[in-house]
Amino acid sequence: MKRKALYFMLIAHCFLFCACATFPRQGEPSQKSNLTPATVKYQIIKGKTSQAEVLKLLGSPNIITKNRDNDEVWNYNRMSFEYMDGADGGGFIFWGGSRAMSTATTKSFDLIITFDQNDIVKEYSMISASF
């Protein structure tokens, strides 16, 4: 009998702690980044923007390499994760108010900037993916 009561208490505590867990929700504030397609398009100008200006605008790159022409290449990457708890659809509601159905979306944005021998933006490319 005591064993059944112990199991019941253990299961009840598990449900209680799971119901109190928090996850990021759509619409909640998150850390902002200057690494956006609009920032790149309007503030990084081929043949004009310097390495110092890019550094001030976007911060340190994730990777710095050299290409075949010995030009310096900076790589930036930003990934974001969006979690939705199924508030827009049905689903079984667990004790504590959580829905059984949820979705998650991951977005990736990569920026590759090539600088000329004078440390001015020679070219850049952006790659965006969502899955």
N, C-alpha and C positions, 0 to 999 in steps of 0.2 A: 504494500500500500504506500509506504514511504517512497519507494522507487518511482511509482506512478506520479506522485505529487512532485517529486524532484524533476522528472521529465517534463511535466506540465509547466513548472516554473521556468525551466530552461527554455522551452519553446516560447512561452509568453515573453520572456526577456528578449529573445531574438527578434520577435515581431515588434516589440517596443522600440528597440534600438534601430531596426531597419526603418521604421516609420519616422524616426527622428533624423535620418540621414538627409543631407542636403546636396543638391547637384546644381551646377550652373543652369540657369533657365534662359530661354530666348528672351531678349529684351533687357536682361540684367546688364549693368555696366561692366565692361571688361577693359583691359589695358589697351590703350590706343597706340597705334603705330603710324609713323609717317610713311611707311612702305606700302603705298597704294598705287594703283595704275594712274590715278589722277595726279598725284604728286610727281610721279616720274614723268608723265606726259607734259605737264606744265612748268616744272621747275628744273628738270635736267635737260639741257639743250646741247645737242651735238655740236662740237666745235667751239663751245663757249664756257660750259660749266667746268670748274676745276675740281681736283680731288678734294681740296680743302672744303669746298662748298658742299660736295656730296657727303663728306664726312660729317659736316655740321648738320645737314638735313636728315640723313639716314642713320648716322652713327657708324660704328665699326662694322665692316663686312664680315660675313661668316667665313669666307675663304678668300685668300689672295693668291693668285697664280700669275704666271707669265705665259703668253702664247708663242707661236712659232716666230713671229716678228719681234719678239722680246718686249711686246706691249704688256703693261700690267693689267690684269683682269680681276675685278672684284665681283664676288657672288653674294647676294643677299637672299635669304629665304624667310618667309613668314608662313606659319601654319596656324589655323584656327579650328576650333572644335565647337560645334553647336549641338546642344542636347535639347530635345523636346520630349515631354512626358506624356504625349498622347491626349492632351487637353482638348484637341479638336475632334476626336473620335471617341467611339465607345471603348470598351475594354472593361475587364473585371477590376473593381476597385478593392484594393487590399485594405485591411484594417490600418488606419492611420492616414488614409486619403490618397495613397499612391496608386496610379494606374498600372496595370500589368503591361501595357503596350507603350513602347517608347521608340524614338528614332534618334539617330546621331548623324551629323554631316561633318566631314572634314574638308577644309579648303586649304589649298597650298598656293602660294604666290612666290615665284622666283624671279630675281632680277640679276642680269649679268651685264656688267659695265666694262667696256674696254677703254683704256686711257692711252693717248699717244705719248710720244717721248717727252712732251712738255707738260704732262700730267693734266691734260684737258680731255674731256669725254670725246672719244672717237666714234663710238657706237654703243648701243645697248639693246638688249632684248628682254622681253617679259614673257613669262610662262605662267598660266593660271590653270588650276585644276580643282575640281570639286567631286568628292565621292562620299 
